[in-house]
Amino acid sequence: MTLLLAVAPVFTIIIYIYFKDKYEKEPIRLLLANFLFGAIVSVLIVFILYAFTGRLLPITNKFSIWQQFSQAFVVVALAEEFSKYVIVKYYTQPKEAFNEPYDGIIYCVMVSMGFACTENILYVLQGGYQTAILRAFTAVPAHATFGVLMGYYMGKAKFSKNRFQLNIAGLFLATLFHGAYDFFLFINFIPGISIGAFVSLIVAIILSRKAIKRHQENSNFKT
């Protein structure tokens, strides 16, 4: 039951994003590959990056705002979003099936949900059903919004001469919102500051909805 609670929000988001692809559905095999890469390869990349950045930017004083800022934006957010980015950039974006801007969103979300699934299972096994319920409304949708924001720009990049700049813009925006979300949680020694995480999540959700709508309107297959 606890494991079901861990994976349910992940697959709910996947179904939502899949059916938002109105005009040309992606191959299930490729979607599954992206999910599995996120669940396994992305996680391994993060562990490797953590080993490096964790030593480079250690926490020696948990009440240091600067150290928590570095931890949130570099050690965690950049490492995790980069691990997702490289999969979409080098494996999925070159594929023929990646043939409209919305594809950037769906593939980035698939990788993000793969990562979130593994992460959620690990957290829930430690924290129980209370953790599962809390993360179903916070961390899991947060990972989805980071994926949408990254995917919006990676979808644009595929059909632009400014591919490098747009891809990096996607990585930057995902890292920015991920870092902000974590930072406000990491400095919870300041009373009431954690509300900033939920504000950043709400803003990311609003932007994600706009990004989805815009790519739906700009579909190459819209008649």
Backbone torsions as a table, in degrees:
resi	resn	phi	psi	omega
1	MET	NA	-41.9	-179.2
2	THR	-64.7	-42.1	178.6
3	LEU	-64.8	-35.4	177.2
4	LEU	-63.0	-41.1	177.2
5	LEU	-64.3	-29.7	-179.5
6	ALA	-72.5	-38.5	-174.8
7	VAL	-94.8	-20.2	-176.5
8	ALA	-56.2	-48.6	-179.4
9	PRO	-64.9	-31.6	178.1
10	VAL	-61.6	-49.5	-176.5
11	PHE	-76.5	-24.2	173.1
12	THR	-64.2	-44.0	179.0
13	ILE	-67.5	-40.7	178.4
14	ILE	-59.0	-45.6	179.6
15	ILE	-63.0	-42.4	179.2
16	TYR	-60.0	-49.3	-178.2
17	ILE	-67.0	-36.9	-179.7
18	TYR	-62.6	-44.5	-177.6
19	PHE	-78.9	-10.7	171.9
20	LYS	-77.5	-13.6	175.0
21	ASP	-80.3	89.0	-166.9
22	LYS	-76.9	-33.2	-162.7
23	TYR	-107.7	-26.3	-177.3
24	GLU	-155.6	97.8	-175.1
25	LYS	-65.8	146.5	-179.8
26	GLU	-84.1	152.3	178.6
27	PRO	-60.4	129.0	-178.4
28	ILE	-57.4	-38.6	-179.2
29	ARG	-60.5	-40.4	-179.4
30	LEU	-73.4	-36.7	175.5
31	LEU	-62.0	-43.9	179.5
32	LEU	-64.5	-39.8	178.6
33	ALA	-60.9	-42.8	178.9
34	ASN	-64.8	-40.2	177.6
35	PHE	-61.5	-46.6	-178.5
36	LEU	-67.7	-38.2	175.1
37	PHE	-60.9	-40.6	177.6
38	GLY	-65.1	-40.1	-176.6
39	ALA	-72.7	-27.7	-174.5
40	ILE	-116.2	-61.5	-174.1
41	VAL	-66.1	-46.0	-179.7
42	SER	-59.9	-41.5	179.3
43	VAL	-63.6	-41.8	178.5
44	LEU	-64.1	-41.8	177.7
45	ILE	-60.0	-42.3	-179.5
46	VAL	-63.1	-43.0	179.4
47	PHE	-60.9	-39.7	178.2
48	ILE	-65.1	-45.7	180.0
49	LEU	-66.4	-38.6	177.2
50	TYR	-58.5	-41.2	-178.2
51	ALA	-61.2	-34.9	-179.7
52	PHE	-81.6	-54.2	-175.2
53	THR	-70.3	-30.1	178.4
54	GLY	-63.1	-35.4	176.8
55	ARG	-77.9	-34.9	-179.2
56	LEU	-70.1	-37.8	-177.5
57	LEU	-127.8	69.6	-176.8
58	PRO	-74.8	157.0	173.4
59	ILE	-92.3	107.6	177.5
60	THR	-104.0	-16.8	178.2
61	ASN	-143.4	105.1	-174.5
62	LYS	-66.3	-12.5	178.3
63	PHE	-96.5	5.8	177.0
64	SER	-82.5	116.4	-179.7
65	ILE	-64.1	-39.2	-179.2
66	TRP	-65.1	-43.3	179.2
67	GLN	-65.1	-38.4	177.8
68	GLN	-70.3	-32.6	175.3
69	PHE	-63.4	-47.2	178.5
70	SER	-62.3	-40.4	179.1
71	GLN	-63.1	-44.5	-176.4
72	ALA	-68.7	-48.9	-171.4
73	PHE	-85.9	-33.5	-175.4
74	VAL	-102.0	-57.5	-174.1
75	VAL	-64.7	-41.5	-176.6
76	VAL	-98.5	-64.9	-171.0
77	ALA	-61.6	-51.5	-178.1
78	LEU	-63.4	-42.8	-179.9
79	ALA	-61.6	-47.1	-176.5
80	GLU	-69.4	-43.8	-179.0
81	GLU	-70.8	-34.8	176.6
82	PHE	-64.5	-38.9	-179.0
83	SER	-64.1	-30.8	176.9
84	LYS	-79.8	-41.2	-177.7
85	TYR	-57.8	-45.9	-174.9
86	VAL	-65.3	-31.3	178.5
87	ILE	-66.7	-48.0	-179.5
88	VAL	-69.0	-40.2	-176.4
89	LYS	-65.1	-46.4	-171.1
90	TYR	-100.7	-19.3	179.2
91	TYR	-103.9	-47.3	-169.3
92	THR	-94.0	-44.3	-175.2
93	GLN	-56.5	-36.5	179.0
94	PRO	-73.2	-11.3	-175.1
95	LYS	-67.7	149.6	176.1
96	GLU	-63.8	-33.0	-178.7
97	ALA	-66.0	-21.8	176.1
98	PHE	-79.8	82.6	-168.1
99	ASN	-126.6	15.4	172.1
100	GLU	-155.3	158.1	-175.8
101	PRO	-56.7	-36.6	-178.5
102	TYR	-62.0	-23.8	-179.6
103	ASP	-59.9	-31.9	176.2
104	GLY	-59.0	-40.6	-179.9
105	ILE	-68.1	-49.9	-174.4
106	ILE	-65.7	-37.7	-178.9
107	TYR	-74.5	-38.6	176.7
108	CYS	-64.8	-38.6	178.0
109	VAL	-67.7	-38.0	178.0
110	MET	-61.4	-44.8	177.1
111	VAL	-63.8	-44.2	-180.0
112	SER	-61.8	-41.1	-179.9
113	MET	-71.3	-30.5	172.6
114	GLY	-62.4	-47.2	177.6
115	PHE	-61.6	-47.0	-178.1
116	ALA	-62.8	-33.6	179.8
117	CYS	-64.0	-49.5	178.5
118	THR	-62.0	-46.0	-179.6
119	GLU	-61.2	-44.1	-177.1
120	ASN	-65.0	-41.9	178.9
121	ILE	-60.9	-43.0	-179.8
122	LEU	-63.5	-43.6	179.6
123	TYR	-67.4	-42.9	-176.2
124	VAL	-69.2	-35.0	176.9
125	LEU	-62.2	-30.3	178.9
126	GLN	-84.9	-41.1	-171.0
127	GLY	-101.4	-11.2	177.8
128	GLY	82.6	-169.3	-172.6
129	TYR	-67.0	-27.3	177.3
130	GLN	-62.5	-42.1	177.4
131	THR	-64.1	-40.2	-179.9
132	ALA	-60.8	-44.9	-179.0
133	ILE	-66.6	-44.4	179.9
134	LEU	-61.7	-47.2	-177.0
135	ARG	-71.0	-23.7	177.9
136	ALA	-63.1	-26.2	-178.0
137	PHE	-109.2	1.6	-177.7
138	THR	-129.6	-79.9	-171.7
139	ALA	-63.2	-41.9	-177.3
140	VAL	-67.0	-51.6	175.3
141	PRO	-62.8	-28.4	176.4
142	ALA	-62.2	-47.8	178.0
143	HIS	-59.4	-37.4	179.3
144	ALA	-64.5	-44.1	-179.7
145	THR	-66.2	-37.0	176.7
146	PHE	-61.6	-40.0	178.4
147	GLY	-64.8	-41.1	179.6
148	VAL	-64.1	-45.2	-177.7
149	LEU	-65.0	-41.7	176.1
150	MET	-65.6	-45.0	-176.8
151	GLY	-66.0	-29.9	178.1
152	TYR	-58.4	-47.2	-178.6
153	TYR	-76.8	-33.1	178.2
154	MET	-70.5	-30.1	174.1
155	GLY	-67.8	-40.0	176.2
156	LYS	-66.7	-38.8	-175.3
157	ALA	-60.5	-38.2	-176.2
158	LYS	-57.3	-29.8	-174.0
159	PHE	-114.6	23.5	-177.7
160	SER	-126.2	154.8	173.4
161	LYS	-75.2	-18.5	-179.9
162	ASN	-97.6	48.0	-173.7
163	ARG	-60.2	-46.0	-177.1
164	PHE	-60.9	-48.8	-177.7
165	GLN	-61.8	-41.9	-178.3
166	LEU	-71.4	-38.5	175.9
167	ASN	-60.9	-45.2	179.7
168	ILE	-66.4	-35.2	176.9
169	ALA	-60.7	-39.9	177.8
170	GLY	-64.1	-45.2	178.1
171	LEU	-62.6	-42.7	-178.9
172	PHE	-62.9	-47.2	-176.5
173	LEU	-65.4	-41.7	177.5
174	ALA	-62.3	-42.8	179.7
175	THR	-66.2	-39.2	-179.6
176	LEU	-61.1	-49.4	-178.3
177	PHE	-72.4	-36.5	176.9
178	HIS	-64.1	-45.6	179.6
179	GLY	-62.8	-42.2	179.6
180	ALA	-63.5	-43.7	179.3
181	TYR	-59.0	-49.0	-178.8
182	ASP	-68.2	-40.1	-175.8
183	PHE	-58.1	-45.2	-179.2
184	PHE	-66.7	-27.0	175.5
185	LEU	-78.6	-35.7	-177.6
186	PHE	-69.4	-30.0	-178.2
187	ILE	-99.3	39.6	-178.8
188	ASN	-69.8	-0.5	173.6
189	PHE	-73.2	-11.5	172.5
190	ILE	-93.3	117.4	-174.6
191	PRO	-56.8	130.1	174.4
192	GLY	81.0	-6.8	-173.7
193	ILE	-69.2	-24.2	-177.5
194	SER	-60.5	-20.4	178.0
195	ILE	-59.7	-25.2	178.2
196	GLY	-60.8	-32.2	178.8
197	ALA	-64.6	-41.6	-178.5
198	PHE	-73.3	-33.4	175.5
199	VAL	-64.7	-45.4	179.4
200	SER	-64.0	-35.6	178.1
201	LEU	-66.9	-42.3	178.9
202	ILE	-63.0	-43.4	177.8
203	VAL	-61.2	-43.3	179.8
204	ALA	-63.6	-38.1	178.5
205	ILE	-65.0	-43.2	178.9
206	ILE	-61.8	-46.0	179.0
207	LEU	-65.0	-36.7	179.7
208	SER	-64.8	-41.9	178.5
209	ARG	-62.2	-40.4	177.8
210	LYS	-66.4	-39.8	179.9
211	ALA	-63.3	-43.6	178.9
212	ILE	-61.9	-47.2	-178.7
213	LYS	-62.0	-41.1	-178.5
214	ARG	-65.2	-42.6	179.0
215	HIS	-71.5	-29.8	173.2
216	GLN	-62.9	-41.6	-179.1
217	GLU	-69.6	-27.6	-177.0
218	ASN	-98.9	16.3	-177.8
219	SER	-60.4	138.1	175.8
220	ASN	-66.9	-16.2	-174.7
221	PHE	-106.9	3.6	-179.8
222	LYS	-71.7	130.4	-178.1
223	THR	-110.2	NA	NA
